[in-house]
């Protein structure tokens, strides 16, 4: 049986690690949730009041929203007006890792559309969005395959 002193020490270390992780940035939003149960058939509850049964990670849809925000920030940085109907489509795939047949992996395909904008300028905007701004892109860099297509 684990003593209460050891548990307190363990919890203290966990809290310090969490604080250290969040303190490396100046957060304007922090999501805090706890999952229980058996993996994908469990339950997740967040401190903001949401609670839901778990399934496949539909939160991968957030990449499209985040990347579009990064595209707008990159365009502003370059002082380029982008079309109002600029769009980002992200296909995020979760599947078995083919190299060894065990475990799971992610792959992402990002397709952007800038109707009427010069394709070279669109590529420059997307490269800045992906390489400098988007938190999802930074988090996945060198961890998963991310293919980016720039369309008009």
N, C-alpha and C positions, 0 to 999 in steps of 0.2 A: 504494500500500500504506500502511496506517495504521501509524504508528510505535507502539512499545510505550509510549512516554511519553504519547502522546495517549490510548491505550486505558486506561492506568492513571488518568489524570486523569478520563476519562469515567466509569470504574467508581467512582472516589472520589466524584464528584458524585452518581451514582446512589445510592450507599450513604448519603450525607448526606441526600438527599431522602427515602429510605425511613425513616431514623431520625427525620427531622423529622415525617413523616406519623404514625408510630406514637407519637412523643413528645407529640402534641397531646392524647392521652388517657392514662389509666392502665390499660393493657390487662391483663385477666386471662386472655386467650387471643389468640394470634396464629396464623393459618393462613399457612403459607409453602409455595407450590407453584410449579413451573415447567412450562410447557407447551411442547412442541416439535412439529414436524410442520406439516401444512397445515390450520390451522383446526380444524374439527370432526372431521377424520380424523386427528388427531394423537394425542399421548400426554401425560398429565399425571402428574407425580410430586411427592409432598409430602415435606417433611422429617420428618414423623411416620411414614413408612414406607409410606404408601399409594401405589399406582400404578395407573393405569387408562387405558384408551383413552378419548378424548374423544368426546362426542356432544352432544346438546342439553343445555343447562344445567339438569340435574335438581336442582341445588342451590337452585333457586327454591323448592323444597318447604320449605326452611328458614324461609321467611317465616311459615308457619303456626305452627311451633313457637315462634319468636321472639315473634310477636304474642300467642300464648296466655300466654307468660311475662310480657309487658307488661300484659296484662289482669289477671293475678293481682297484679302490682305496683301497678297503678292501683287495684284494689279494696282492697288493703291500705292504700294511701295515703288512701283515702276511708273506711276502716274499715267496709267493706261485705263481708259474707260472701256469696260467690257460690256457686251450686249446684255440686256435685261433677261434674255432667255438662255443665258449661259447655264449649263447643267453638268452634273457629275453623276455618273452611274457607277456603283461599286458592286461587284460580284465577289462576295467573300465565301470561300468554300472550306468546309471542315470535313476532313476525311482521314483515312488510314495513311500512314507514311509508307510510301512504296519501297523505300530502301531496305527496310528490314521487316516489314509486315506487322510490326507492333507499334502501339502508340498512335497518337493522332497528330495531325498537323493542319496548318492553315495555308491557304493561297488566296491572293487577292488580285483582281483585275479591275483597274480604274479606267473608265472611259469618260472623257470630257468632251463637251460640245460648246463651241464659241461661234455661233452663227454670224458670219460676216466679218470676223476678225482674222487678220493675217495669221496663217498657221505657224509661222516662225515665232511671232509674238505670243501666240497661245502656248506654244511649247516652252518659251521662256517663263511665262507665268506659272505654268504647271510645274516646271522644274524647281522654281523657288518655293512654291507651295509645298511640294513634296520634300525637298531637301532642307528647308529652313524653318518652315512654319507649322505644318500639321502635326499635332501631338501623336495621332495614330501612326503616321508615317515614321516619326522618330522612334516610337515604341517598337515598331515591327522591323525597323532597319536591320539588315543582316540576320534576321531571325526567320523570316518567311519570304516566299517569292511574291513580289508585287510587280505586276505588269501594268504599265501606264500607256494608254492610247489617247492621242490628241486628235479630235475630229473637228469638223466645221459645222 
